[in-house]
Amino acid sequence: MDPELEAFIPLFPKADLTDPVAERKNLAGLAASVPAPDTSGMDVEDRTVSAGPDVPVRIYRPRHARGAVVWLHGGGFVMGDLETEHPWAARLAALSGAVVISVGYRLAPEHLFPAALDDAYAVLAWAAEHAAELGFDAERIAVGGHSAGGGLAAALALRARDERGPAICYQLLNQPQLDDRQETWSQRNFTATPWMTRDKVAAAWRHYLGPGPATPYAAPARADDLSGLPPAYVATAELCPNRDEDITYALRMLRAGVPVELHQWPGTFHGSQAILSAEVSQRQIAELGAVLRRAVRR
C-alpha cells in the first residue's frame, strides 16, 4: 500500500453496512472532515427535478462551461447525498470546467432497485431538455460516478442506449460497483481491505436488490451486449474488491468496439482518494477532471 495512504487507515470508519442509518451518519461525519472546496469560480444552485418522486440535484456551473456530467455519488446504494458529495462534485467541476449535476437519488433499503436508476434517468432526461438554460451543449452530456454511483452511471448508459434515450457522450466510472455475483479474484480475496470489504459489498447488494433478481440495469456486468455504449474511462484501486470486475468490464467494452481508457492505481484502496494530502490522491482527482474536460470538449 502507498505509505501516505496507510498512515490514515486507523481513521477510516469500520467497513460495515449492517445498520444503514448509522452508516449514513458516519459517512456524513467523514465528509464533513474533508477540506471545503473552492467554489468561487462557479455558480452553485440546488434544484428539484420533478419525475414522479422529486429528485434533488445540486448544479455546479463553472464559467464558460461547454459540457456537463450527470454525477452519481458513492455509498453502496445506501449512503450519501448532495452534502456528502459536495467536496467531490465541486472539485470535479473546477478541474474539468464542465457543469456537474450532482444527483440526490433515493437510497436503499427503503427504496429498492430500480428507484435510484429511475431517479438518475429522470435527471439525465431533464438535463438534456434544459441544457440551453443550464448553460451547456445538449450533445456534450456525460454520466459518471464513484463506487455505487459508478455502477449507476454504467447502468444509465445501458438504459439510454436500449431505450434510445438522451445522447450520452462519455462514461466516467471511478471504482464502479458492477457485479453482484462477487466471483472475481479480488472479490473473493479482499475480505479485509480498508473501507470496502467482500462482506460490505455483499451487504450493499442485498440492501439494493432486496428479494428481486439482479438484471443488467442493476448490475451492469451482467449485460450480454456492451456494444454501442459511449466511450469510457474506468479507474480502479489495487486493493479494492471491485477491481477485477471493473477491469473485466473495461476489456469487454473494448472488445465490443467501445473506446476505453483504463487506469489501475497501484497502492490505493477503495475511496482512498478522499485522503487529499496523499500525492496519489491528488493525481487521481486531477485525472478525473482532465478526462472529463477532454470528453466534453471533443
C-alpha positions as a Markdown table, in Angstrom:
| # | Residue | x | y | z |
|---|---|---|---|---|
| 1 | Met | 0.0 | 0.0 | 0.0 |
| 2 | Asp | 1.1 | 3.6 | -0.7 |
| 3 | Pro | 2.7 | 4.7 | 2.7 |
| 4 | Glu | 1.0 | 8.1 | 2.5 |
| 5 | Leu | -2.4 | 6.3 | 2.5 |
| 6 | Glu | -1.5 | 3.6 | 5.0 |
| 7 | Ala | -1.0 | 6.1 | 7.8 |
| 8 | Phe | -4.6 | 7.1 | 7.6 |
| 9 | Ile | -6.2 | 3.7 | 7.8 |
| 10 | Pro | -6.9 | 3.8 | 11.6 |
| 11 | Leu | -9.0 | 7.0 | 10.9 |
| 12 | Phe | -11.4 | 5.3 | 8.5 |
| 13 | Pro | -14.7 | 4.0 | 9.9 |
| 14 | Lys | -15.2 | 0.3 | 10.1 |
| 15 | Ala | -16.4 | -1.3 | 6.9 |
| 16 | Asp | -19.9 | -2.2 | 7.9 |
| 17 | Leu | -23.4 | -1.8 | 6.3 |
| 18 | Thr | -25.5 | -3.9 | 8.8 |
| 19 | Asp | -27.1 | -0.6 | 10.0 |
| 20 | Pro | -27.5 | 1.7 | 7.0 |
| 21 | Val | -28.9 | 4.6 | 9.1 |
| 22 | Ala | -25.9 | 4.6 | 11.4 |
| 23 | Glu | -23.5 | 4.3 | 8.5 |
| 24 | Arg | -25.1 | 7.3 | 6.8 |
| 25 | Lys | -24.3 | 9.4 | 9.9 |
| 26 | Asn | -20.7 | 8.1 | 9.8 |
| 27 | Leu | -20.3 | 9.0 | 6.2 |
| 28 | Ala | -21.7 | 12.4 | 6.8 |
| 29 | Gly | -19.1 | 12.9 | 9.6 |
| 30 | Leu | -16.3 | 11.7 | 7.3 |
| 31 | Ala | -17.4 | 14.0 | 4.5 |
| 32 | Ala | -17.6 | 17.0 | 6.9 |
| 33 | Ser | -13.9 | 16.5 | 7.8 |
| 34 | Val | -12.7 | 17.0 | 4.2 |
| 35 | Pro | -11.5 | 20.5 | 3.5 |
| 36 | Ala | -14.1 | 22.6 | 1.9 |
| 37 | Pro | -13.7 | 23.1 | -1.9 |
| 38 | Asp | -13.2 | 26.5 | -3.5 |
| 39 | Thr | -16.5 | 27.4 | -5.3 |
| 40 | Ser | -15.6 | 31.0 | -6.1 |
| 41 | Gly | -15.2 | 30.3 | -9.8 |
| 42 | Met | -18.6 | 28.8 | -10.3 |
| 43 | Asp | -22.3 | 29.2 | -9.5 |
| 44 | Val | -23.8 | 26.5 | -7.2 |
| 45 | Glu | -27.6 | 26.0 | -7.2 |
| 46 | Asp | -29.9 | 23.5 | -5.6 |
| 47 | Arg | -32.9 | 22.5 | -7.7 |
| 48 | Thr | -35.5 | 19.8 | -7.8 |
| 49 | Val | -36.3 | 17.6 | -10.8 |
| 50 | Ser | -40.0 | 16.5 | -10.9 |
| 51 | Ala | -40.2 | 12.9 | -12.0 |
| 52 | Gly | -42.8 | 11.2 | -10.0 |
| 53 | Pro | -40.9 | 11.4 | -6.8 |
| 54 | Asp | -39.0 | 14.7 | -6.7 |
| 55 | Val | -35.2 | 14.3 | -7.2 |
| 56 | Pro | -32.9 | 16.9 | -5.6 |
| 57 | Val | -29.9 | 18.0 | -7.6 |
| 58 | Arg | -27.1 | 20.4 | -7.0 |
| 59 | Ile | -25.7 | 22.1 | -10.0 |
| 60 | Tyr | -22.1 | 23.4 | -10.2 |
| 61 | Arg | -21.7 | 25.8 | -13.2 |
| 62 | Pro | -18.1 | 26.9 | -13.9 |
| 63 | Arg | -17.9 | 30.0 | -16.2 |
| 64 | His | -17.6 | 29.2 | -19.9 |
| 65 | Ala | -18.7 | 25.6 | -19.5 |
| 66 | Arg | -19.4 | 23.7 | -22.7 |
| 67 | Gly | -20.4 | 20.3 | -21.5 |
| 68 | Ala | -21.9 | 18.6 | -18.4 |
| 69 | Val | -21.9 | 15.4 | -16.4 |
| 70 | Val | -24.7 | 13.8 | -14.5 |
| 71 | Trp | -22.8 | 12.7 | -11.4 |
| 72 | Leu | -23.9 | 9.9 | -9.1 |
| 73 | His | -22.4 | 9.7 | -5.6 |
| 74 | Gly | -21.0 | 6.6 | -4.0 |
| 75 | Gly | -22.1 | 4.9 | -0.8 |
| 76 | Gly | -23.0 | 1.3 | -1.6 |
| 77 | Phe | -26.5 | 2.4 | -2.8 |
| 78 | Val | -27.5 | 3.1 | 0.9 |
| 79 | Met | -25.4 | 6.1 | 1.9 |
| 80 | Gly | -24.6 | 9.5 | 0.6 |
| 81 | Asp | -26.4 | 12.6 | -0.5 |
| 82 | Leu | -25.8 | 16.1 | -2.0 |
| 83 | Glu | -24.0 | 17.2 | 1.1 |
| 84 | Thr | -21.5 | 14.3 | 1.4 |
| 85 | Glu | -20.8 | 14.6 | -2.3 |
| 86 | His | -20.3 | 18.4 | -2.3 |
| 87 | Pro | -16.5 | 18.3 | -1.8 |
| 88 | Trp | -16.0 | 16.0 | -4.8 |
| 89 | Ala | -18.6 | 17.4 | -7.1 |
| 90 | Ala | -17.2 | 20.9 | -6.7 |
| 91 | Arg | -13.7 | 19.8 | -7.3 |
| 92 | Leu | -14.7 | 17.9 | -10.4 |
| 93 | Ala | -16.5 | 21.0 | -11.8 |
| 94 | Ala | -13.4 | 23.2 | -11.0 |
| 95 | Leu | -10.9 | 20.8 | -12.6 |
| 96 | Ser | -13.0 | 19.9 | -15.7 |
| 97 | Gly | -14.7 | 23.2 | -16.4 |
| 98 | Ala | -17.9 | 21.2 | -17.0 |
| 99 | Val | -21.3 | 21.7 | -15.4 |
| 100 | Val | -21.7 | 19.0 | -12.7 |
| 101 | Ile | -25.2 | 17.9 | -11.9 |
| 102 | Ser | -25.0 | 16.0 | -8.6 |
| 103 | Val | -28.0 | 13.7 | -8.1 |
| 104 | Gly | -29.6 | 13.0 | -4.7 |
| 105 | Tyr | -31.1 | 9.7 | -5.8 |
| 106 | Arg | -33.3 | 7.6 | -3.4 |
| 107 | Leu | -31.4 | 5.2 | -1.2 |
| 108 | Ala | -31.8 | 1.5 | -0.4 |
| 109 | Pro | -33.1 | -0.4 | 1.6 |
| 110 | Glu | -36.0 | 2.0 | 1.9 |
| 111 | His | -36.1 | 2.3 | -1.9 |
| 112 | Leu | -35.0 | -0.9 | -3.8 |
| 113 | Phe | -33.7 | -1.1 | -7.4 |
| 114 | Pro | -34.7 | 0.5 | -9.7 |
| 115 | Ala | -35.6 | 3.6 | -7.7 |
| 116 | Ala | -32.0 | 5.1 | -7.8 |
| 117 | Leu | -31.7 | 4.3 | -11.5 |
| 118 | Asp | -35.1 | 5.8 | -12.3 |
| 119 | Asp | -34.0 | 9.0 | -10.5 |
| 120 | Ala | -30.8 | 9.2 | -12.4 |
| 121 | Tyr | -32.5 | 8.6 | -15.7 |
| 122 | Ala | -35.0 | 11.3 | -14.9 |
| 123 | Val | -32.2 | 13.8 | -14.2 |
| 124 | Leu | -30.4 | 12.8 | -17.4 |
| 125 | Ala | -33.6 | 13.5 | -19.5 |
| 126 | Trp | -34.1 | 16.7 | -17.6 |
| 127 | Ala | -30.6 | 17.8 | -18.2 |
| 128 | Ala | -30.8 | 17.2 | -21.9 |
| 129 | Glu | -34.1 | 19.1 | -22.1 |
| 130 | His | -32.8 | 22.1 | -20.2 |
| 131 | Ala | -29.3 | 22.2 | -21.5 |
| 132 | Ala | -29.5 | 25.6 | -23.0 |
| 133 | Glu | -31.0 | 27.1 | -19.8 |
| 134 | Leu | -28.3 | 25.4 | -17.7 |
| 135 | Gly | -25.5 | 26.7 | -20.0 |
| 136 | Phe | -24.1 | 23.7 | -21.9 |
| 137 | Asp | -24.4 | 21.8 | -25.2 |
| 138 | Ala | -27.0 | 19.0 | -25.1 |
| 139 | Glu | -24.7 | 16.9 | -27.2 |
| 140 | Arg | -22.0 | 17.1 | -24.6 |
| 141 | Ile | -23.6 | 15.3 | -21.6 |
| 142 | Ala | -21.5 | 12.7 | -19.8 |
| 143 | Val | -22.5 | 10.4 | -17.0 |
| 144 | Gly | -20.3 | 9.4 | -14.2 |
| 145 | Gly | -19.9 | 8.4 | -10.6 |
| 146 | His | -17.8 | 6.8 | -7.9 |
| 147 | Ser | -18.4 | 3.2 | -6.5 |
| 148 | Ala | -22.1 | 2.5 | -6.4 |
| 149 | Gly | -22.6 | 5.8 | -8.3 |
| 150 | Gly | -20.2 | 4.5 | -11.0 |
| 151 | Gly | -22.4 | 1.4 | -11.3 |
| 152 | Leu | -25.4 | 3.6 | -11.6 |
| 153 | Ala | -23.7 | 5.6 | -14.3 |
| 154 | Ala | -22.8 | 2.4 | -16.3 |
| 155 | Ala | -26.4 | 1.3 | -15.9 |
| 156 | Leu | -27.6 | 4.7 | -17.1 |
| 157 | Ala | -25.6 | 4.3 | -20.3 |
| 158 | Leu | -27.0 | 0.9 | -20.9 |
| 159 | Arg | -30.6 | 2.0 | -20.4 |
| 160 | Ala | -30.2 | 5.2 | -22.5 |
| 161 | Arg | -28.7 | 3.0 | -25.3 |
| 162 | Asp | -31.5 | 0.4 | -25.1 |
| 163 | Glu | -34.4 | 3.0 | -24.8 |
| 164 | Arg | -32.8 | 5.4 | -27.3 |
| 165 | Gly | -32.9 | 8.0 | -24.6 |
| 166 | Pro | -30.8 | 11.2 | -24.3 |
| 167 | Ala | -27.4 | 11.0 | -26.0 |
| 168 | Ile | -24.5 | 10.4 | -23.7 |
| 169 | Cys | -21.1 | 11.4 | -24.9 |
| 170 | Tyr | -18.9 | 9.7 | -22.2 |
| 171 | Gln | -18.9 | 7.5 | -19.1 |
| 172 | Leu | -16.6 | 8.4 | -16.2 |
| 173 | Leu | -16.5 | 5.3 | -14.0 |
| 174 | Asn | -14.4 | 5.6 | -10.8 |
| 175 | Gln | -14.1 | 2.2 | -9.0 |
| 176 | Pro | -17.6 | 1.3 | -10.1 |
| 177 | Gln | -19.7 | -1.4 | -8.4 |
| 178 | Leu | -20.9 | -3.5 | -11.3 |
| 179 | Asp | -21.4 | -7.2 | -10.3 |
| 180 | Asp | -23.5 | -8.7 | -7.5 |
| 181 | Arg | -22.1 | -12.2 | -8.1 |
| 182 | Gln | -18.7 | -11.5 | -6.4 |
| 183 | Glu | -17.0 | -14.2 | -8.3 |
| 184 | Thr | -13.7 | -12.4 | -9.3 |
| 185 | Trp | -10.4 | -13.0 | -7.6 |
| 186 | Ser | -10.4 | -9.5 | -6.0 |
| 187 | Gln | -13.9 | -10.1 | -4.6 |
| 188 | Arg | -13.0 | -13.5 | -3.2 |
| 189 | Asn | -9.7 | -12.4 | -1.7 |
| 190 | Phe | -10.1 | -8.8 | -0.5 |
| 191 | Thr | -12.0 | -9.7 | 2.7 |
| 192 | Ala | -10.3 | -7.1 | 5.0 |
| 193 | Thr | -9.2 | -4.3 | 2.8 |
| 194 | Pro | -9.7 | -0.7 | 4.1 |
| 195 | Trp | -13.2 | 0.9 | 3.8 |
| 196 | Met | -14.5 | -1.7 | 1.3 |
| 197 | Thr | -14.6 | -5.5 | 2.0 |
| 198 | Arg | -16.2 | -8.5 | 0.5 |
| 199 | Asp | -18.9 | -8.6 | 3.3 |
| 200 | Lys | -19.6 | -4.9 | 2.9 |
| 201 | Val | -20.1 | -5.3 | -0.9 |
| 202 | Ala | -22.4 | -8.2 | -0.3 |
| 203 | Ala | -24.5 | -6.2 | 2.2 |
| 204 | Ala | -24.8 | -3.3 | -0.3 |
| 205 | Trp | -26.1 | -5.6 | -3.0 |
| 206 | Arg | -28.6 | -7.2 | -0.5 |
| 207 | His | -29.9 | -3.8 | 0.5 |
| 208 | Tyr | -30.1 | -2.6 | -3.1 |
| 209 | Leu | -31.7 | -5.6 | -4.7 |
| 210 | Gly | -33.9 | -6.9 | -1.9 |
| 211 | Pro | -35.6 | -10.2 | -2.9 |
| 212 | Gly | -35.6 | -9.3 | -6.6 |
| 213 | Pro | -33.3 | -10.8 | -9.2 |
| 214 | Ala | -30.3 | -8.8 | -10.5 |
| 215 | Thr | -30.7 | -7.5 | -14.0 |
| 216 | Pro | -28.1 | -5.8 | -16.2 |
| 217 | Tyr | -29.6 | -2.4 | -15.2 |
| 218 | Ala | -28.9 | -3.3 | -11.6 |
| 219 | Ala | -25.6 | -5.0 | -12.1 |
| 220 | Pro | -24.1 | -3.9 | -15.5 |
| 221 | Ala | -21.6 | -6.7 | -15.5 |
| 222 | Arg | -24.5 | -9.0 | -16.3 |
| 223 | Ala | -25.2 | -7.3 | -19.6 |
| 224 | Asp | -24.5 | -9.6 | -22.6 |
| 225 | Asp | -24.0 | -6.8 | -25.1 |
| 226 | Leu | -21.8 | -3.8 | -24.4 |
| 227 | Ser | -21.6 | -2.5 | -28.0 |
| 228 | Gly | -22.9 | 0.9 | -28.8 |
| 229 | Leu | -22.0 | 2.4 | -25.5 |
| 230 | Pro | -20.4 | 5.8 | -25.1 |
| 231 | Pro | -16.6 | 6.0 | -24.7 |
| 232 | Ala | -15.5 | 5.3 | -21.2 |
| 233 | Tyr | -12.8 | 6.0 | -18.6 |
| 234 | Val | -12.6 | 3.3 | -15.9 |
| 235 | Ala | -10.4 | 3.8 | -12.8 |
| 236 | Thr | -9.7 | 1.0 | -10.3 |
| 237 | Ala | -7.9 | 0.8 | -7.0 |
| 238 | Glu | -5.4 | -2.0 | -6.5 |
| 239 | Leu | -6.7 | -3.1 | -3.0 |
| 240 | Cys | -10.4 | -3.0 | -3.8 |
| 241 | Pro | -12.9 | -5.9 | -4.1 |
| 242 | Asn | -14.4 | -4.2 | -7.2 |
| 243 | Arg | -11.0 | -4.1 | -9.0 |
| 244 | Asp | -11.3 | -7.2 | -11.2 |
| 245 | Glu | -14.9 | -6.8 | -12.3 |
| 246 | Asp | -14.1 | -3.2 | -13.3 |
| 247 | Ile | -11.1 | -4.3 | -15.4 |
| 248 | Thr | -13.2 | -7.1 | -17.0 |
| 249 | Tyr | -16.0 | -4.6 | -17.8 |
| 250 | Ala | -13.4 | -2.3 | -19.4 |
| 251 | Leu | -12.0 | -5.1 | -21.5 |
| 252 | Arg | -15.4 | -6.3 | -22.6 |
| 253 | Met | -16.3 | -2.8 | -23.7 |
| 254 | Leu | -13.1 | -2.6 | -25.7 |
| 255 | Arg | -13.9 | -6.0 | -27.4 |
| 256 | Ala | -17.3 | -4.6 | -28.2 |
| 257 | Gly | -15.8 | -1.7 | -30.0 |
| 258 | Val | -16.2 | 1.0 | -27.3 |
| 259 | Pro | -13.2 | 3.3 | -26.8 |
| 260 | Val | -11.9 | 2.8 | -23.3 |
| 261 | Glu | -9.2 | 4.4 | -21.1 |
| 262 | Leu | -8.4 | 2.1 | -18.1 |
| 263 | His | -6.2 | 3.2 | -15.2 |
| 264 | Gln | -5.3 | 0.8 | -12.4 |
| 265 | Trp | -3.9 | 2.9 | -9.5 |
| 266 | Pro | -1.3 | 0.8 | -7.6 |
| 267 | Gly | -1.1 | 1.0 | -3.8 |
| 268 | Thr | -4.6 | 2.5 | -3.4 |
| 269 | Phe | -7.7 | 1.2 | -1.8 |
| 270 | His | -11.4 | 1.9 | -2.4 |
| 271 | Gly | -12.2 | 5.6 | -1.7 |
| 272 | Ser | -8.6 | 6.4 | -0.7 |
| 273 | Gln | -8.7 | 9.5 | -2.9 |
| 274 | Ala | -10.5 | 11.1 | 0.0 |
| 275 | Ile | -7.1 | 11.4 | 1.6 |
| 276 | Leu | -6.2 | 14.6 | -0.1 |
| 277 | Ser | -2.8 | 15.0 | 1.3 |
| 278 | Ala | -1.5 | 11.9 | -0.5 |
| 279 | Glu | 0.2 | 12.6 | -3.8 |
| 280 | Val | -1.5 | 9.6 | -5.5 |
| 281 | Ser | -4.9 | 11.0 | -4.4 |
| 282 | Gln | -4.1 | 14.4 | -5.9 |
| 283 | Arg | -3.2 | 12.6 | -9.2 |
| 284 | Gln | -6.4 | 10.6 | -9.2 |
| 285 | Ile | -8.6 | 13.6 | -8.7 |
| 286 | Ala | -6.7 | 15.7 | -11.2 |
| 287 | Glu | -7.0 | 12.9 | -13.8 |
| 288 | Leu | -10.8 | 12.6 | -13.4 |
| 289 | Gly | -11.1 | 16.3 | -14.0 |
| 290 | Ala | -8.8 | 16.2 | -17.0 |
| 291 | Val | -10.5 | 13.2 | -18.6 |
| 292 | Leu | -13.9 | 14.9 | -18.2 |
| 293 | Arg | -12.6 | 18.1 | -19.6 |
| 294 | Arg | -11.4 | 16.3 | -22.8 |
| 295 | Ala | -14.5 | 14.2 | -23.1 |
| 296 | Val | -17.0 | 17.1 | -23.1 |
| 297 | Arg | -14.9 | 19.3 | -25.4 |
| 298 | Arg | -14.4 | 16.8 | -28.2 |
